[in-house]
Amino acid sequence: MIFIRLIKKIFASIWKDCTPLQAALITSILIVILIVLAFSLVQVIVPFTYIAI
């Protein structure tokens, strides 16, 4: 839950302190990074759980 709160604060801070175009660009880059991070995590976790079974 702390991680989710941190992400929400980061997005709120970006939208408060930047112009709308900059905020949209930074937000889209962060969302892409989070999606890649989640996909990479799944690719690492799934083989180890399959080996453990």
C-alpha positions, 0 to 999 in steps of 0.5 A, a space after each residue: 500500500 505504501 508503494 501505491 501511495 508513493 506512485 499517487 503522490 508522484 503523479 499528483 506532484 507531476 501534474 501540479 508542478 508541470 505544464 499539461 504537455 510535460 505532465 502528460 509526457 512524464 506520466 505516459 513514460 512512467 506508466 510504460 516503465 511500470 508496465 514493463 516492470 510488471 511484465 518483467 517481474 512476471 517473467 522472473 517469478 513464473 519460471 521459479 514457481 514452476 520449478 518449485 512445483 
